[in-house]
Amino acid sequence: MSRSNRQLIMALVAISCFSLTTGCTATALGAVATIGATAIQDPRSIGTQIDDTNAVARISLRLSDIEGLSESSDIE
């Protein structure tokens, strides 16, 4: 089993365990299926995907701190 497949399985198991404690099993299972399908189709490793997601979040936060930027630009 490749490293990325092991990481994917571990991520799915962790998400599944977390979803059991929330009470919204159907929603959580749908989210797990969506995340799993997206992760499998992406050629990057799970770790790289997580790093990229974190980088996007940090950049978005920094951009939101710039006063007047949202009024003068169309950044999503």
C-alpha positions in Angstrom: 0.0 0.0 0.0 1.4 3.4 -1.0 2.1 6.1 1.5 -0.6 8.4 0.1 -3.2 5.6 0.3 -2.3 4.9 3.9 -2.6 8.6 4.7 -6.0 8.7 3.0 -7.2 5.7 4.9 -6.0 7.2 8.2 -7.6 10.6 7.4 -10.9 8.8 6.6 -10.8 6.8 9.8 -10.0 9.9 11.9 -12.9 11.8 10.2 -15.2 8.8 10.7 -14.3 8.5 14.4 -14.9 12.2 14.9 -18.3 12.1 13.1 -19.5 9.4 15.5 -19.3 11.9 18.3 -21.2 14.7 16.7 -24.6 13.1 16.2 -25.0 14.1 12.5 -23.9 10.8 11.1 -25.5 11.2 7.7 -23.9 14.6 7.1 -20.6 13.4 8.4 -20.6 10.4 6.2 -21.4 12.5 3.2 -18.5 14.8 4.0 -16.2 11.8 4.4 -17.3 10.5 1.0 -16.8 13.9 -0.6 -13.4 14.4 1.0 -12.3 10.9 0.1 -13.4 11.2 -3.5 -11.6 14.6 -3.8 -8.4 13.3 -2.2 -8.3 10.2 -4.4 -8.6 12.2 -7.6 -5.9 14.7 -6.6 -2.4 13.5 -7.6 -0.8 15.3 -4.5 -0.3 13.5 -1.2 -2.8 14.0 1.6 -0.1 15.9 3.5 0.5 18.3 0.6 -3.2 18.8 0.2 -3.5 19.8 3.9 -0.4 22.1 3.6 -1.9 23.8 0.6 -5.3 24.2 2.4 -3.5 25.7 5.4 -1.6 28.1 3.1 -4.8 29.3 1.4 -6.4 29.9 4.8 -3.4 31.9 6.0 -3.3 34.0 2.8 -7.0 34.6 2.9 -6.7 35.8 6.5 -3.8 38.2 5.6 -5.8 39.6 2.7 -8.8 40.1 4.8 -6.7 42.2 7.2 -5.8 44.7 4.4 -8.2 47.7 4.9 -10.2 48.6 1.8 -9.0 45.7 -0.3 -12.4 44.0 -0.5 -14.1 47.2 -1.7 -11.6 47.9 -4.4 -11.0 44.3 -5.7 -12.8 41.1 -6.7 -10.8 38.5 -4.8 -12.5 35.2 -3.8 
